[in-house]
Amino acid sequence: MNRKKFIQIGLIGSFFLVAVAYWFGSKPTTPIEIPQERLGGGAEMPAPPFRLPEHRVAKEHSLEDYQNKIVLVNFWASWCPPCIEEMPSLLVFSEWASRELGLVILAPSVDEDVGSIDRMFAEKKFWPTAKLPFTILIDTQGKVAAQYGVQKFPETFVVKNGKILRRFDGAQDWNSKEIRQWFSELFK
């Protein structure tokens, strides 16, 4: 009985440690500049071109459609807890930034079951209307996410004219003073 209890406590403790490590590793962080080694000698990193279908609409989008515009590309999934945590602030930020700054927000989802996107928004009630302030794209096989080197969701890139200006790793508080100020400065 003691051995069985010891194993149970060990398993519970191990699970707890993994959960705590995941929790702290997924919490919103300060925005991270693209590391110099990913920029190829200090120059802006080229953004891989893509063409993806829009969720629930028979329309495709590509970065080339948005030449001379600043585009925020947020890779996410409905099964990703940090993505779900980030979603309310991303929605509010997107509404503000698209209206006030003219920022284009594309949100490629790597969900294999695109119906799960609708179910998540219906269950969580993140936004008061069905029309979201950003465009959800479908990357079911994760090919575009892989081209961008996405390793952990969510991961966000700021792109202009085929160049990555900045990368944000992990969930962000998109309504933080620092992020809003950074984007406001970018549009000056």
C-alpha positions in Angstrom: 0.0 0.0 0.0 2.8 2.4 0.8 4.5 1.7 -2.5 1.3 2.3 -4.4 0.7 5.5 -2.6 4.3 6.6 -3.2 3.9 6.0 -7.0 0.5 7.9 -7.0 2.1 10.9 -5.3 5.1 10.8 -7.6 2.8 10.7 -10.7 0.7 13.6 -9.3 3.8 15.6 -8.5 5.3 15.0 -11.9 2.0 16.1 -13.6 1.9 19.2 -11.4 5.5 20.1 -12.3 4.8 19.7 -16.0 1.6 21.8 -15.7 3.5 24.6 -13.8 6.3 24.6 -16.3 3.8 24.8 -19.2 1.9 27.6 -17.5 4.9 29.7 -16.9 6.3 29.0 -20.3 3.0 30.1 -21.9 2.3 33.3 -20.0 2.3 36.6 -21.9 5.8 37.9 -22.2 7.4 41.2 -23.2 7.5 41.4 -27.0 10.7 40.0 -28.3 12.7 41.5 -31.2 13.7 39.1 -33.9 17.1 37.7 -32.8 20.0 38.8 -34.9 20.9 35.3 -35.9 17.4 34.9 -37.5 17.8 38.2 -39.4 20.8 37.2 -41.5 23.4 39.7 -40.4 21.2 42.5 -39.1 19.0 43.0 -42.1 15.3 42.5 -41.9 14.3 38.9 -42.4 12.3 38.1 -45.6 8.7 37.0 -44.9 7.9 33.8 -46.7 5.1 34.5 -49.3 1.9 32.6 -48.8 -1.7 32.2 -50.2 -4.3 30.8 -47.8 -8.1 30.6 -47.9 -10.2 32.7 -45.6 -12.3 30.9 -43.0 -16.0 30.6 -44.1 -15.4 32.7 -47.3 -14.4 31.6 -50.8 -11.5 34.0 -50.9 -7.8 33.6 -50.7 -5.3 36.1 -49.1 -1.6 36.5 -49.7 1.0 39.0 -48.3 1.3 40.3 -51.9 -2.3 41.5 -51.6 -1.1 44.0 -48.9 1.9 45.7 -50.5 2.8 49.0 -48.8 0.7 48.0 -45.8 1.8 46.8 -42.4 0.4 43.3 -41.7 0.2 41.5 -38.4 0.3 37.7 -39.0 -0.8 35.7 -35.9 -0.4 31.9 -36.1 -2.8 30.2 -33.6 -5.1 27.2 -33.0 -8.4 26.8 -31.1 -6.9 23.9 -29.1 -4.0 26.1 -27.8 -4.5 27.4 -24.3 -2.2 30.4 -24.7 -3.9 31.3 -28.0 -7.3 31.2 -26.2 -5.9 33.3 -23.4 -4.5 35.9 -25.8 -7.6 36.0 -28.0 -9.7 38.7 -26.1 -6.9 41.2 -26.1 -6.0 40.4 -29.8 -9.6 41.1 -30.8 -9.7 44.5 -29.0 -6.3 45.4 -30.3 -7.3 44.4 -33.8 -10.4 46.5 -33.7 -8.4 49.6 -32.5 -5.3 49.1 -34.7 -7.3 48.4 -37.9 -9.5 51.4 -37.4 -6.9 53.9 -36.0 -3.8 52.8 -37.7 -4.9 50.9 -40.8 -3.1 47.7 -39.6 -4.1 44.6 -41.5 -4.5 41.6 -39.2 -4.3 38.0 -40.7 -4.8 35.1 -38.3 -3.8 31.8 -39.9 -5.3 28.9 -37.8 -3.5 25.5 -37.9 -6.7 23.7 -36.8 -7.2 20.5 -38.8 -11.0 20.7 -38.0 -12.0 24.2 -39.1 -15.4 23.7 -37.4 -13.5 23.9 -34.1 -12.8 27.6 -34.8 -16.5 28.4 -35.0 -17.2 26.2 -31.9 -14.5 28.0 -29.9 -15.8 31.5 -30.8 -19.4 30.3 -30.0 -18.4 28.8 -26.7 -16.1 31.6 -25.5 -18.1 34.5 -26.7 -15.0 36.6 -27.2 -16.6 39.1 -29.5 -20.1 40.5 -29.6 -20.7 39.9 -33.3 -19.9 37.2 -35.8 -17.9 39.7 -37.8 -14.4 39.7 -36.3 -12.0 42.6 -36.5 -9.4 40.4 -38.2 -9.3 37.8 -41.0 -9.0 34.2 -40.0 -7.1 32.1 -42.6 -6.9 28.3 -42.8 -3.5 26.6 -42.6 -4.7 23.1 -41.7 -1.5 21.3 -42.5 0.7 24.0 -40.8 2.8 24.5 -43.9 2.9 28.3 -43.8 3.5 28.2 -40.0 6.4 25.9 -40.7 7.8 28.2 -43.4 7.8 31.0 -40.7 9.6 28.7 -38.3 6.7 28.7 -35.8 7.6 26.4 -32.9 5.1 27.4 -30.3 1.6 28.9 -30.6 0.7 31.7 -30.7 3.5 33.3 -32.7 3.0 36.6 -34.4 4.9 38.5 -37.1 4.8 42.1 -38.2 5.4 42.3 -41.9 5.8 45.1 -44.4 6.6 44.7 -48.1 7.8 41.1 -47.7 10.0 41.8 -44.7 9.5 40.7 -41.1 9.9 43.8 -38.9 9.2 42.1 -35.6 8.3 38.8 -34.1 6.2 38.2 -30.9 6.7 34.8 -29.2 3.9 33.4 -27.1 0.7 35.0 -25.8 0.8 38.8 -25.6 -1.3 41.4 -23.9 -2.0 43.2 -27.1 -3.6 46.1 -25.2 -0.5 46.8 -23.2 0.8 50.4 -23.3 4.1 49.1 -24.8 2.6 47.2 -27.7 0.1 50.0 -28.6 3.0 52.5 -28.4 5.3 50.4 -30.6 2.6 50.1 -33.3 1.7 53.8 -33.1 5.4 54.6 -33.6 5.6 52.2 -36.5 2.8 54.1 -38.3 4.3 57.5 -37.9 
